[in-house]
């Protein structure tokens, strides 16, 4: 059945029944339906790297949280790229970083609105799968960015940097700051966040190295990407572990809240803090001595690559299969890795020497 026919059928059925029933009745996509011979989620057709870039597409962005400064920056990068490529951009999403059911409803809305592609930062690795597979059944290309879902529930995932690089380097940064000894804790976002949990797994793996034998990870706390909760979690960690030497917070909201607490407490300069943050959020804490160094990627570039990937998929230039390459404008050429993963690049370390060179 052609794309337009499928969409008309779904729309008609949705009018007669609830959206959920309509989407089910129009058929679900199984893992085998969308998995290509290379093992990654991809379209059934063959990629044509020389195909013309389609214009007039509608690309929807669905971040974890629409009022989160990090995602605002990322999605603006996506919006700029979409418009440069001659297509239309729209953003939808929940106001809470833990509203998984809300994300599902927004995926369904974008599917009903017949967008050509959607870029999604998943709050939960499995909760969105049924809705995303339905979108793919309706010939909508699905790109995840920042936080992935299962590989068979999207066409490609835009990874900020190698998950292993991010997890291990955050431990390395903190270990240097605490002279490789003492108790440390991790302040994460939501307990179900795919990216956070993957990075934390690599942190734990890095800590198994004998050079960290005098470092003990005492707790992983969760601030749910909420400033107040993250602030309170930081306070709680220091009350529970008075000998704590350092905190890793792999979330821009968490590290800023932790820095805010530390900077106004007796622990300033004594308890080291690193993780993932934005230069604009962390600049004053670096300059006042609360934070020595932290890292991140450029979220605007992450959003831009997600947008360019979505358009390349919609144009048939790639399908999401391992080994395919495509040009992402001035960002250069990218190669799709295993399971449809496209890596933006290595993380950047920010400290007092270079932080004023960045503005995001």
Secondary structure, 3 states (H helix, E strand, C coil): CCHHHHHHHHHHHHHHCCHHHHHHHCCCCCHHHHECCCCCECCCCCCCCCCCCCCCCEEEEECCCCCCHHHHHHHHHHHHHHHHCCCEEEEECCCCCCCHHHHHHHHHHHHHCCCCEEEECCCCCCCCHHHHHHHHHCCCEEEEECCCCCHHHCCEEEECCCHHHHHHHHHHHHHHHCCCCEEEEEEECCCCCHHHHHHHHHHHHHCCCHHHCCEEEEEEEECCCCHHHHHHHHHHHHHHCCCEEEEEECCHHHHHHHHHHHHCCCCCCCCEEEEECCHHHHHHHHHCCCCCEEEECCHHHHHHHHHHHHHHHHCCCCCCCCCCEEECHHHCEEECCHHHEEECCCCEEEECCCHHHCCC
